[in-house]
Amino acid sequence: MCRTACEHSRVLVCRVGIAVAAVFTFMLQAQPAGGPLSREDARQRAKALSALGRKLFSDPRLSRSGQVSCSSCHDPAFAYGPPNARPVQPGGPEMQAFGMRAVPSLRYLQAVPHFSEHFFDESGGDDSVDAGPTGGLTWDGRVDRGREQARIPLLSPLEMANAKVADVVASALGSDYALDLKRLAGRRASILRTFDTILDALQAWQEEPDQFYPYSSKYDAWLAGKARLSEQEERGRRLFIDPSKGDCARCHIAERGANGTPPQFTDYGLIALGVPRNPEVPANSNPDWYDLGMCGPQRTDLQKRHEYCGRFRTPSLRNVATRSSFFHNGVFHTLKEVVEFYARRDTHPDKWYPRDRSGTLQKFNDLPDKYNGNIEMGTPFGGEEGSNPSLDDAAIDDVIAFLKTLTDGYRQEP
């Protein structure tokens, strides 16, 4: 279920505080073999790791095909999300394989809490309420740290397709940044130690505030009193937070945190929305195959927890207007479709779901019927079929106008 209290995340400290926290992370987890570092040495090591991570992030030589880098799918020009409207991206040894899920943005992951089946908010909400499954990185929350997330595409046969860790290391050591890698890993570092350094470097790069959590949108400027929302944007904002209309803020928190921190536009919960099946995802050509999110197939530790089937983590809506594919299966390609789906999933299901040969509506057709009880029915969902939706066409346009204010890189007009 979505949350109704204050922002549900670990306490988000200021950007400087996060950078300091990153330094101490590397003091404890990314030390060279020589032992503990001084504070200044740790700071310099974190800086060097980030510089190396930036090079690794854009290097296609780290893929077996030689054609895919991290930045191929997580393009800086698109808020570190996909640069195209494909629901899933190509990869594999010959670039003939395809992933199973839409590529998420790597921005604003710094405050995502570690996955917990039973999350209790300690950042200003009611910390006695069990908020249920929350947090973790990736769509199904199966890893908690950036280095663990970076490992997935490097070794996935559908993505960068390295057969083993040694292949990644060999490619990196054959690059023009090999000396930097050797210095950070240690002159006589093992293959595993060198691979760990690669993962640490990718994590360090993705903790750079200016790149990955800049808070530079028009909405941030408005919160700071440095910009005005247009009449349409303000209407959209009010609809976004109104429990009787969009009620988007129930899951996509739009207010500052209890300690004044910027809103993350997510509560980090894992939720089943019942989005339509996407025939453009190659894996869906098998009618018996389903992506069940938390309970498989990519996450394996909760496969027997049927109450979790169909749940995916709620992403931040920051920079959502830079995307051209939405939801875990990339089934929609415009914000108009997305907002309409939320407002009209249940009042006008024929728009979203097919009918079988007998004419029976196949509602929630991307989830086996036995898991339909997991699907979220709170506002803005619900309503009798054929009834008036919570948002009309004009209101949907207003919400979209507001969502566009969440795009980073706003420049105030003179």
Secondary structure, DSSP 8 states (H G I E B T S, - for coil): ----SS--SS----HHHHHHHHHHHHHHHS--TT----HHHHHHHHHHHHHHHHHHHT-GGGSSSSS--HHHHSBGGGTTB-SS--SS-EESTTS-EE-SS-----TT-TT----BSS----SSS-TTS---SB--BSTT--B-SHHHHHHHHHH-TTTT--SSHHHHHHHHHTSTTHHHHHHHH-TT--HHHHHHHHHHHHHHHTT-HHHH----SHHHHHHTTS----HHHHHHHHHHH-TTTT-GGGTS--S--TTS----S---BEEB------TTSGGGGSTT----BTTSSS--TTTT-GGGBTBEE----TTGGG-SSBTTTT-B-SHHHHHHHHHHTTTSGGGTS-B-TT--B-TTTTS-GGGGGGB--STTS---TTS--SS-HHHHHHHHHHHGGG-S------
